[in-house]
Amino acid sequence: MLTSYPHITKLIGVIGIFMLMSYGVSDPERRTKVRVAGDSEVVISGTTNVNQFTCKYNLEEMELPIRLVYDDKKEHILFNNASLRLANDCFDCGGRAINKDFKELLQTEAYPQVEMKLLYVDPPQKETSEVGVGMEIKIAGVARRYNATLNCNVDNKITVNGILELKLSDFNLQAPKKMLGMIKVDDEIVVSLAIKMNEV
């Protein structure tokens, strides 16, 4: 049971965000499954020179349990082929026109998914709810590596939340300009995570 490893419980919450597929890990030390709650959120937000926008991902596609496989024998807890793939069509920005613009921004016709790959997790510390992670984010065919800090709390559910700050230019993305170029999207975007999970 997960509760047999209290120092691992916080780690499982972080892993559950990212792992939709996990295979190819030889002789893993730990295995478990988690289910993502329907009220979890993955939100991409940004601003323009006149307003702001928010695009929320429909997590109903993640109702099936997620299998977690990992090895904690290294300095960092390392993963192989641990990735979460988000279909661009499942982001809702609040209207048909802005949804179309968002899909165009992400070059959806050529690259229909955003991929978040978990590379490693630092061993959790008892005195804090923060956990360091290393990840690779791939948008429109361009992959970039990031280090981030996420918060993890364990009550009746495992809850993981945090913010990732990215730049469109990191992925060679250029937002469409509207009204003869008078409306422009700013380069900085924010990915907000609020994931709730249960072990199954």
C-alpha positions in Angstrom: 0.0 0.0 0.0 1.1 3.6 -0.6 0.7 4.4 3.1 3.5 2.0 3.8 6.0 4.5 2.3 5.2 7.9 3.9 8.1 9.6 2.2 6.9 8.4 -1.1 3.3 9.6 -0.8 4.1 13.2 -1.7 6.2 11.9 -4.7 3.2 9.9 -6.0 1.1 13.0 -6.2 3.7 14.8 -8.4 4.1 11.8 -10.7 0.4 11.5 -11.2 0.2 14.8 -13.1 2.5 13.6 -15.8 2.2 9.9 -16.3 -0.4 8.7 -18.8 1.9 6.1 -20.2 4.8 4.4 -18.4 6.7 1.6 -19.9 10.3 0.4 -20.6 11.6 0.8 -17.0 13.7 -2.2 -16.0 13.2 -3.7 -12.5 11.2 -0.8 -11.1 11.2 -0.3 -7.3 7.6 1.0 -6.9 4.3 0.5 -8.7 0.9 2.0 -8.0 -2.2 3.5 -9.8 -4.0 6.8 -9.3 -7.2 8.2 -10.6 -7.4 12.0 -11.5 -10.5 13.7 -10.0 -12.9 15.5 -12.4 -12.5 18.8 -10.6 -8.7 18.9 -11.3 -7.5 21.7 -13.6 -4.8 22.4 -16.2 -5.1 26.0 -17.4 -3.0 28.0 -19.8 -3.3 31.8 -19.5 -1.8 34.8 -21.1 -2.3 38.5 -22.0 -2.6 40.7 -25.0 -2.1 44.4 -25.3 -5.8 44.9 -24.7 -7.0 42.0 -22.5 -6.2 38.5 -21.1 -7.2 34.9 -22.0 -7.6 31.7 -20.1 -7.7 28.2 -21.7 -8.8 25.3 -19.5 -8.1 21.7 -20.4 -11.0 19.1 -20.3 -9.6 16.5 -17.9 -12.6 14.1 -18.4 -10.3 12.3 -20.9 -8.2 11.2 -17.9 -10.9 9.2 -15.9 -9.1 5.9 -16.4 -6.5 5.0 -13.7 -2.9 6.1 -14.4 -0.2 3.5 -13.9 2.9 4.8 -12.1 6.3 3.0 -12.4 9.5 4.6 -11.0 12.9 3.8 -9.5 14.1 5.7 -6.4 17.7 4.4 -6.2 19.3 7.4 -7.8 20.2 10.9 -6.5 17.1 12.0 -8.4 14.1 9.7 -8.8 14.4 9.0 -12.5 11.7 8.1 -15.1 11.7 6.7 -18.6 8.9 7.3 -21.1 6.7 9.0 -18.4 4.6 11.5 -20.4 1.2 13.2 -20.4 -0.2 14.1 -23.8 -2.8 16.9 -23.9 -4.9 17.1 -27.1 -5.1 20.7 -28.3 -8.7 20.2 -29.2 -9.6 19.7 -25.5 -8.6 23.2 -24.4 -11.6 25.6 -23.9 -10.8 29.3 -24.0 -14.4 30.4 -23.6 -15.6 30.9 -27.2 -15.4 29.5 -30.7 -13.3 32.3 -32.1 -10.6 32.3 -29.4 -10.6 28.5 -29.4 -9.7 28.6 -33.1 -7.0 31.2 -32.5 -5.5 29.1 -29.7 -5.4 26.0 -31.9 -3.8 28.1 -34.6 -1.2 29.4 -32.2 -0.3 25.8 -31.2 -0.1 24.8 -34.9 -2.7 22.1 -34.1 -3.1 20.9 -37.7 0.5 19.7 -37.8 1.0 19.1 -34.1 -2.3 18.1 -32.4 -0.9 17.6 -28.9 1.1 19.2 -26.2 3.4 16.8 -24.4 4.7 17.1 -20.9 7.4 14.5 -20.0 8.6 13.9 -16.5 12.4 13.4 -16.3 13.1 13.3 -12.6 11.7 14.2 -9.1 13.9 15.3 -6.2 13.4 13.2 -3.0 10.6 14.9 -0.9 11.6 16.7 2.3 9.5 16.1 5.4 9.5 19.8 6.5 8.0 21.2 3.3 5.2 20.6 0.8 7.4 21.6 -2.1 8.9 19.1 -4.5 11.4 19.8 -7.2 10.8 18.3 -10.6 12.6 18.2 -14.0 10.4 18.0 -17.1 10.4 18.4 -20.9 7.6 20.3 -22.5 7.0 19.8 -26.2 4.8 22.3 -28.2 4.5 22.4 -32.0 7.3 20.0 -32.4 9.8 22.0 -30.2 10.9 20.5 -26.9 12.4 22.5 -24.0 13.5 21.4 -20.6 12.5 23.1 -17.4 13.1 22.8 -13.6 10.1 23.6 -11.5 8.8 23.5 -7.9 5.3 22.1 -7.2 3.3 21.9 -4.0 1.9 18.6 -2.8 -0.5 18.0 0.1 -2.0 14.7 1.2 -5.4 14.6 3.0 -8.2 12.4 1.8 -6.8 13.0 -1.7 -3.4 13.8 -3.1 -3.4 17.4 -4.3 -0.6 18.8 -6.5 -0.6 22.4 -7.6 1.9 24.9 -9.0 2.7 27.4 -11.8 5.0 27.0 -14.8 6.1 30.2 -16.6 6.9 29.7 -20.3 7.5 31.9 -23.3 5.9 31.4 -26.7 9.2 32.3 -28.3 10.8 29.3 -26.6 8.8 27.1 -28.9 9.1 29.3 -32.0 5.4 30.2 -31.7 3.9 33.4 -33.1 0.4 34.3 -32.2 -2.0 35.4 -34.9 -2.6 39.2 -35.0 -6.1 40.6 -35.0 -7.7 43.8 -36.2 -5.0 44.8 -38.6 -2.3 43.9 -36.2 -3.6 46.1 -33.3 -4.2 43.2 -31.0 -1.0 41.3 -30.1 -0.4 38.4 -27.7 2.4 38.8 -25.2 5.3 36.3 -25.2 4.8 35.1 -21.6 2.3 32.4 -20.8 1.5 30.7 -17.5 0.5 27.0 -17.1 -1.4 26.5 -13.8 -1.8 23.0 -12.4 -4.3 21.9 -9.7 -4.5 18.1 -9.8 -6.4 16.0 -7.3 -5.9 12.2 -7.2 -6.8 9.1 -5.3 -4.8 5.9 -5.2 -6.8 2.9 -6.6 
